[in-house]
Amino acid sequence: MASLLLCLFDGPRREGVHTVTQLARAALDSGHTVGVFLGGDGTAHADALAPLRDRGARVMACSADAALRGWDRPGTPGRGSYVDLGSMAAEADAMASFGCVASLDGRVVVRHGPADERGWVALRVATALTFTGRPVRAVLDGAGAGWAVQGLDVRAWMGGDPSKDLDGLVEDAGGTVLVGAPTLASQGIDSGAVRPTVQVVDEAWRRAEAPRPGGVLHVVTGTVTDPLVAHAIATDADQGEPVRTLGLHDGVYEATVLARSLDEHALAQVRLCADDCRRRGLPAPPSRADEYAAIVDAMLAASATFVW
């Protein structure tokens, strides 16, 4: 049997907690080992996911993130930190991260800028993944390019210095931070203003790629036409490895259209979460809908899973 790590960084009234619960149950029913890590706003779900412990899952939450939000309870089971995420990742065979785009192969996407804690969360996830011993590559995308700038100071609202974490990821933990020159230009950032620990490259996603003999699974929870999502799927498919795209949450809408337009044996196979289709009253195309057990199998078979 295999080990599946599920990470949740989305807060209340987001579909991620339902999906993590169902995936964990399906994996446990199949005899797999399951770990769940909660960080950022995801720490709100500690009580909701606690029953998974009765079935043998390890459920950990960052107590510092919970305390900042006023819902940490000292003495309760599962209080931990991103160090625990690192140890759980080191023991896992596959990982799916909701609310932060990160894969067990060491690729992390920082999509939120200095005004948003979620950018800092992504940097901490990247540092935690260095515990696996695999090369870690953080890609700064969109507003996330703001973290690359020298002289950045967010301590007034963050209560900490994420810039030191970014530098430490490279200088102390051996990670790599990449930003595409086109991304910098789109954000109005001059390449001369970039801190020394960040590499400016022509094409960040391609530079961050790693060998993936098991193929890659792209889980789309929103729009398939998001520029980086579409680019990542197309680039991975272009490398000749099997690529599967799974429509999840509101991603089932556009994925349904895409599934109907592609050949069943296309390199970038498109599947849909059957449960998410049913909950939206959306009929999935025949033979394209997967129940949670099949989604778990796909995550365990892939060498990298990205939840967009």
Sequence and secondary structure as in RCSB ss.txt:
>XXXX:A:sequence
MASLLLCLFDGPRREGVHTVTQLARAALDSGHTVGVFLGGDGTAHADALAPLRDRGARVMACSADAALRGWDRPG
TPGRGSYVDLGSMAAEADAMASFGCVASLDGRVVVRHGPADERGWVALRVATALTFTGRPVRAVLDGAGAGWAVQ
GLDVRAWMGGDPSKDLDGLVEDAGGTVLVGAPTLASQGIDSGAVRPTVQVVDEAWRRAEAPRPGGVLHVVTGTVT
DPLVAHAIATDADQGEPVRTLGLHDGVYEATVLARSLDEHALAQVRLCADDCRRRGLPAPPSRADEYAAIVDAML
AASATFVW
>XXXX:A:secstr
  EEEEEE   TT THHHHHHHHHHHHHHTT EEEEEE GGGGGGHHHHGGGGGGT EEEEEHHHHHHTT   TT
STTEE HHHHHHHHHH SEEEEESS B TTSEEEE S TTSHHHHHHHHHHHHHGGGSS  EEEE GGGGGGGBT
T   HHHHSS HHHHHHHHHHTT  EEEEEHHHHHHTT  GGGB TTEEEES HHHHH    TT EEEEESS TT
 HHHHHHHHHHHHTTS EEEEE TTHHHHHHHHHHHS TT SEEEEEEHHHHHHTT    TT EE HHHHHHHHH
HSSEEEE 
